[in-house]
Amino acid sequence: MRSHPIVLLSAIALAGCSTPARHWTPFEPARPEKHGSFEFLLRYDSNNDGKITRAELEAGLRQDFRQADTNHDGRLDPDEVLAVNQRRIKIDQSIAIPLIDWNHDDYVDFAEFAAPMRSLFEQYDADEDGVVTLQEMHVRLEHVAPPKPSQGGSH
């Protein structure tokens, strides 16, 4: 897993760079569009309060993993990984976060499955209280995005 952190970070960074984003949910109806990569996390807001707790994230990830594990062996084999990645790409196109077998053991376990969303959660949880809010998302974007040039005025 140590040999590929740059690839993971690049995939996560690219996920946050595109707008507008479409909500990815392979097993439920999509919500209306929200705020880029935050929408990837917002799908785990099980009580619809506009915040994602670490517990909500983990419960949602476990449910998604169970649904992706069609042969119920506790891991995703290459065919299951391909199916998930194809759904993600079909729905989210260039901002899709693909599943990757980081340790090259020929399957994706839950830790590999959950890593990208856990990483996004950590990035957006600015105050490290275990809850990601829209306000934290906006603060994060202000630090990442360059300021927009002013309209009019002298150049």
Buried (B, 14 or more C-beta within 10 A) or exposed (E): EEEBEEEBEEBBEBBBEBEEBBBBBBEEEEBEEBBBBBBBBBBBBBEEEEBBBBEBBBEBBEBBBEEBBEEEEEBBBEEBBEBBBEBBBEBBEEBBBEBBBBBEEEBBBBEBBBBBBBBBBEBBBBEEEEBBBBEBBEBBBEEEEEEEEEEEEEE
